Amino acid sequence: MRKRSKRPRPALWVATATAAIALSLLACSCSGQVSVAKVVRGPFHIKIHATGQLQSAASLYVGCPSVEQIWQYTISSMAPEGKTVNKDDLILSFDPRELMQRLQLKQSELDTGQKELERMRLQEQQTKEDVALQLEEDKVTSQKAVRKADYPEGLIAANELQKRQMERELASLLVKLAESRLANQISGMRSRIHIQETKVRLLKEAVDRLMRDIQKMNILADKPGIVVYTVDWDGKKKAVGDMCWMGMNILELPDLSRMQMKAVILEVQAGRVATGQSAEVRLDSNPDRVFKGVVISLGRVFRVKSDSQPAIVFDALIDLTESDPGLMRPGMAAGVDITISSKANVLQVPEAAIVYHENSTAVWKKKVFSKELTTVTIGTRSSGMVEVLSGLKENDKVVIRGGAGEGGR
């Protein structure tokens, strides 16, 4: 008689399948390829990301001095970046050779002018004395002529008396002429000496100004601080031997207790940024720490970011509510997330949970022992999160890749 074969019991089959699915899910979870996140409801902050550099809110900027008739300078020395300096320490100097050449020329002109002034004074004094002597001689001659002409008419011939009277009048005219000549000589002497003295004074002022300008080429620290090199519009720092122009900042002595960030905003996002918006700043060197801030000003013009990056951008200044002098330095690279708007009570999931399936968006919704592809309608995206308009409810669990972890952000 044939034996009837036994069929597996349904309960055992179900248990076996369940165990297999559980082991499969556990293996996937342990492999790190997928993870699970919870659908959460809460505030949804719409942010834009930008990059930039730190700067001090109260820095002493040092650059090219203001020197007459010089617009281009050559850097001859710079204090090392990061060096702590004291007040009156030399921190920056420029090549003074052009000013030295001007000084030599003006000094030579001044020496010549001073010698000419001394010669002119001696000559004018000698001329004055000669004219004065001639006046005295004319006065003596006039007195003699007066005495000769002072005779009664009956004692000498009429012709002789008339001759003496004419000589007296001539001598008197010569005295007046000599007096006028002396007065003119004194007046002219004063004018000529004054003109030469003015020339010498102007040359002396030019020499003194050039000496002060030469001193300006050596710049001393007005206060203690740390030397930080500033960057130009192309993001480059100056070095010894480089050319620079009047008004250009070369380095700074920053106040590290008050820091700001100068962020570079792309043109397409310009209309979304406004003053008063909150911001979160992260240093590239320490991205785990967040520094709170607020946008306090926006650039007035758009510009090209750099020669190597021709994107059109504008600047935004973010004031940090806290600073770390031990960590922060001007010029450090940083990223910022600026909150441009917020929504309350928004259903949201990590952006990594979204998949695209047949011209629609969906998520893998986690069941107890399986996952189900569920179509969802999404809204705004921001900072790695996506607004869910329909298809999910709060506390649903969805499968994501990359490991955002359960619970969402």
C-alpha positions in Angstrom: 0.0 0.0 0.0 1.5 3.5 -1.1 2.3 6.0 1.6 0.7 9.5 1.1 3.3 12.3 1.0 2.9 15.0 3.7 2.4 18.6 2.5 4.0 21.5 4.3 1.7 23.2 6.7 0.6 26.8 5.7 1.7 28.2 9.1 5.2 26.8 8.7 5.4 28.3 5.2 4.4 31.7 6.3 6.8 31.7 9.2 9.6 30.7 6.9 8.8 33.4 4.4 8.5 36.0 7.2 11.9 35.0 8.6 13.5 35.2 5.1 12.1 38.7 4.5 13.2 39.9 8.0 16.7 38.5 7.4 16.8 40.2 4.0 15.7 43.6 5.4 18.2 43.2 8.3 21.0 42.4 5.9 20.1 45.5 3.8 20.0 47.6 6.9 23.3 46.3 8.1 24.9 46.8 4.8 24.4 50.5 5.0 23.0 50.8 1.5 19.5 52.0 2.7 18.1 53.4 5.9 14.8 54.5 7.2 13.5 58.0 8.0 10.3 59.1 9.7 7.9 61.5 8.1 7.7 64.5 10.4 5.6 67.6 10.7 7.0 70.9 11.9 8.5 74.2 10.7 9.9 74.2 7.2 12.7 76.8 6.6 13.4 77.7 3.0 17.0 78.5 2.7 19.6 79.4 0.0 23.2 78.4 0.3 26.1 80.7 -0.5 29.9 80.9 0.1 32.2 83.7 1.1 34.9 84.8 3.6 35.1 86.1 7.1 36.0 89.6 7.9 36.2 91.7 11.0 33.5 94.2 11.8 36.1 96.7 13.1 39.4 96.4 11.3 42.2 98.8 10.8 42.9 98.6 7.1 46.4 99.5 5.9 47.2 100.2 2.3 49.0 102.6 -0.1 49.6 106.1 1.3 48.4 109.3 -0.2 51.5 110.9 -1.9 51.3 113.8 -4.3 51.9 112.8 -8.0 52.2 109.1 -7.2 49.5 106.6 -8.0 51.4 103.4 -8.4 53.4 101.8 -5.6 55.8 98.8 -5.3 55.7 96.8 -2.0 59.2 96.4 -0.6 58.3 94.7 2.7 55.3 93.2 4.6 55.0 91.9 8.1 54.3 88.1 8.0 50.7 87.2 7.9 49.5 86.0 11.3 52.2 87.8 13.2 51.3 89.6 16.4 52.5 93.2 16.3 52.7 96.0 18.8 51.9 99.7 18.4 54.5 101.5 16.2 55.9 98.3 14.7 56.8 98.4 11.0 54.1 96.4 9.2 54.3 97.6 5.5 56.7 99.6 3.4 56.9 100.7 -0.3 59.8 101.5 -2.6 60.8 105.2 -2.1 63.3 105.5 -4.9 61.1 107.8 -7.0 60.6 110.1 -4.1 64.3 110.1 -3.3 65.1 111.2 -6.8 62.6 114.1 -6.4 64.1 115.0 -3.1 67.6 115.2 -4.5 66.4 117.5 -7.3 64.4 119.8 -5.0 67.3 119.9 -2.5 69.6 120.9 -5.2 67.2 123.7 -6.3 66.8 124.8 -2.7 70.6 125.0 -2.2 70.9 127.1 -5.4 68.0 129.3 -4.4 69.5 130.0 -0.9 72.8 130.9 -2.4 71.2 133.2 -4.9 69.2 134.8 -2.0 72.4 135.5 -0.1 74.1 136.9 -3.1 71.1 139.1 -3.9 71.0 140.5 -0.3 74.7 141.4 -0.5 74.4 143.0 -3.9 71.3 144.9 -3.0 72.9 146.2 0.2 75.9 147.3 -1.7 73.8 149.1 -4.3 71.8 150.8 -1.5 75.0 152.0 0.1 76.3 153.4 -3.2 73.0 155.3 -3.8 73.0 156.6 -0.3 76.6 157.8 -0.7 75.7 159.5 -3.9 72.9 161.2 -2.1 75.2 162.5 0.6 77.6 163.8 -2.0 74.8 165.6 -3.8 73.6 167.1 -0.5 77.1 168.5 0.1 77.3 169.9 -3.4 73.8 171.5 -2.9 75.0 173.1 0.3 78.0 174.6 -1.4 75.8 175.9 -4.2 73.5 177.5 -1.7 76.3 179.3 0.1 77.8 180.5 -3.2 74.5 181.9 -4.4 73.8 183.6 -1.0 75.5 187.0 -1.8 73.9 190.4 -2.1 73.5 191.6 -5.7 75.9 194.5 -5.4 78.9 192.4 -4.3 79.2 190.2 -7.4 78.4 190.6 -11.1 74.9 189.8 -12.2 76.0 187.1 -14.5 78.0 185.3 -11.8 75.1 185.6 -9.4 72.7 184.2 -12.0 75.1 181.3 -12.6 75.4 180.5 -8.9 71.6 180.5 -8.5 71.3 178.1 -11.4 73.9 175.8 -9.9 72.0 176.0 -6.6 68.8 174.9 -8.3 70.6 172.1 -10.2 72.2 170.8 -7.0 68.8 170.8 -5.3 67.3 168.8 -8.2 70.2 166.4 -8.0 69.5 165.9 -4.3 65.8 165.2 -4.9 66.8 162.8 -7.7 69.2 161.0 -5.4 66.6 160.7 -2.7 64.1 159.3 -5.2 66.7 156.9 -6.5 67.5 155.7 -3.0 63.8 155.2 -2.2 63.3 153.3 -5.4 66.4 151.2 -4.7 65.1 150.3 -1.2 61.6 149.5 -2.5 63.0 147.4 -5.4 65.4 145.7 -3.2 62.6 144.6 -0.8 60.5 143.3 -3.7 63.4 141.4 -5.3 64.5 139.9 -2.0 60.8 139.0 -1.2 60.4 137.2 -4.5 63.5 135.2 -4.0 62.6 134.5 -0.4 59.2 133.2 -1.6 61.0 130.9 -4.1 63.3 129.6 -1.3 60.3 129.1 1.0 58.4 127.1 -1.6 61.4 124.9 -2.3 61.9 124.4 1.4 58.2 123.3 1.8 58.6 121.0 -1.2 61.7 119.4 0.4 59.9 119.0 3.7 56.9 117.5 2.0 59.0 115.0 0.2 60.7 114.0 3.4 57.3 113.5 5.0 56.2 111.5 2.0 59.3 109.3 2.2 58.4 108.6 5.8 54.8 107.7 4.7 56.3 104.9 2.6 57.1 103.1 5.9 53.8 102.3 7.7 53.7 101.6 11.4 50.9 99.9 13.3 48.5 102.3 15.0 47.5 99.6 17.5 48.5 96.1 18.6 46.9 93.2 16.6 47.4 90.3 14.3 48.5 90.9 10.7 46.0 89.6 8.1 46.5 90.1 4.3 43.4 91.3 2.5 42.3 89.9 -0.9 41.6 91.9 -4.0 38.5 91.6 -6.1 40.0 88.6 -7.8 40.6 86.8 -4.5 44.4 87.2 -4.5 46.7 88.6 -1.8 49.5 91.0 -2.4 53.2 90.0 -1.9 56.5 91.8 -1.8 57.4 93.1 -5.2 53.8 93.5 -6.3 52.4 96.7 -7.7 49.4 98.4 -6.1 47.5 101.7 -6.5 46.6 104.6 -4.2 43.6 103.7 -2.0 44.1 99.9 -2.3 44.1 98.0 1.0 47.0 95.6 1.5 46.5 94.2 5.0 44.5 94.8 8.1 44.7 94.6 11.9 41.3 93.1 12.7 39.2 93.1 15.9 38.6 89.3 16.2 35.9 89.8 18.8 33.5 91.2 16.2 33.3 89.1 13.0 31.2 89.2 9.9 30.9 87.2 6.7 31.0 88.6 3.2 28.8 86.2 1.2 28.7 85.9 -2.6 25.1 85.5 -3.8 24.4 84.3 -7.3 22.4 86.5 -9.6 19.5 84.1 -9.9 19.0 84.3 -6.1 19.4 88.1 -5.8 15.7 88.8 -5.4 15.2 86.4 -2.6 17.8 87.8 -0.2 16.9 90.8 2.0 18.3 92.5 5.1 17.1 91.2 8.4 17.1 87.5 7.3 18.6 85.0 9.7 21.7 83.0 8.6 23.7 80.0 9.8 27.5 80.2 9.1 29.8 77.2 9.0 33.5 77.5 8.6 35.1 75.2 6.0 37.8 74.4 8.5 35.2 73.5 11.2 31.8 72.7 9.5 30.3 71.0 12.6 30.0 74.3 14.5 27.2 76.7 13.5 27.5 80.5 14.1 24.2 82.4 14.0 24.0 85.7 12.1 21.8 88.1 10.3 22.0 89.8 6.9 22.7 93.5 7.6 23.5 94.9 4.1 23.4 94.0 0.4 25.7 95.1 -2.4 24.5 97.9 -4.6 25.9 96.5 -7.9 26.4 93.2 -9.5 29.9 92.1 -10.5 31.8 89.2 -12.1 32.9 86.8 -9.4 36.5 86.4 -10.8 38.4 85.9 -14.0 38.3 82.1 -13.5 34.7 82.2 -12.4 32.7 84.6 -14.7 29.4 84.1 -12.8 27.5 87.3 -12.1 27.1 87.8 -8.3 26.5 90.4 -5.7 27.7 90.7 -2.1 25.8 90.3 1.2 27.2 91.2 4.6 26.2 89.0 7.5 26.9 90.1 11.0 27.6 87.2 13.4 26.0 87.3 16.8 28.9 85.4 18.3 32.6 85.1 17.5 35.4 82.8 18.4 38.8 84.7 18.4 40.7 81.5 18.9 39.1 80.0 15.8 38.2 82.8 13.4 40.5 84.8 11.2 39.6 87.2 8.4 39.8 85.6 5.0 38.7 82.1 6.2 36.4 80.4 3.8 32.9 79.7 5.0 29.4 78.6 3.9 26.1 80.2 4.9 22.5 79.1 4.8 20.2 82.1 4.6 16.6 81.6 5.7 14.5 83.5 3.1 11.1 82.3 4.4 9.5 79.8 6.8 6.3 77.7 6.9 4.7 76.3 10.0 3.3 72.8 10.4 4.7 71.3 7.2 4.8 67.6 6.5 8.4 66.8 5.3 10.8 64.0 4.4 14.5 63.9 3.5 15.1 64.7 -0.1 17.1 61.5 -0.4 13.8 59.5 0.0 12.3 60.9 -3.2 12.5 58.6 -6.3 11.2 59.3 -9.8 8.9 56.7 -11.2 6.9 56.9 -14.5 6.9 60.7 -14.7 5.9 61.1 -11.1 7.5 61.3 -7.7 7.3 58.5 -5.2 8.9 57.1 -2.0 9.5 53.6 -0.8 7.1 53.4 2.2 8.3 50.9 4.7 5.9 48.2 5.9 6.4 45.8 8.7 8.2 43.2 6.6 8.3 44.9 3.2 8.4 48.2 1.4 5.8 49.7 -1.0 6.3 52.3 -3.8 4.0 55.1 -2.9 3.3 58.1 -5.2 3.6 61.5 -3.4 3.1 65.1 -4.4 5.9 67.3 -3.2 6.4 71.1 -2.8 9.4 73.2 -1.9 12.8 71.8 -1.4 15.3 73.3 1.1 18.4 72.1 3.0 18.0 68.5 2.1 14.3 68.3 3.1 11.2 68.2 0.8 7.7 69.4 1.6 5.1 66.6 1.2 1.7 67.8 -0.1 0.0 64.4 -0.3 0.6 60.7 -0.3 2.1 60.4 3.2 1.1 61.1 6.8 3.0 62.0 9.9 5.2 59.2 11.4 5.1 57.1 8.2 8.5 55.6 7.6 10.3 55.8 4.2 13.4 54.2 2.8 16.2 56.5 1.9 19.7 56.0 0.6 22.9 57.4 2.2 21.9 57.2 5.8 19.9 60.2 7.0 18.8 58.2 9.9 15.3 57.8 11.4 13.5 60.8 12.5 14.4 63.4 9.9 16.0 66.8 10.5 
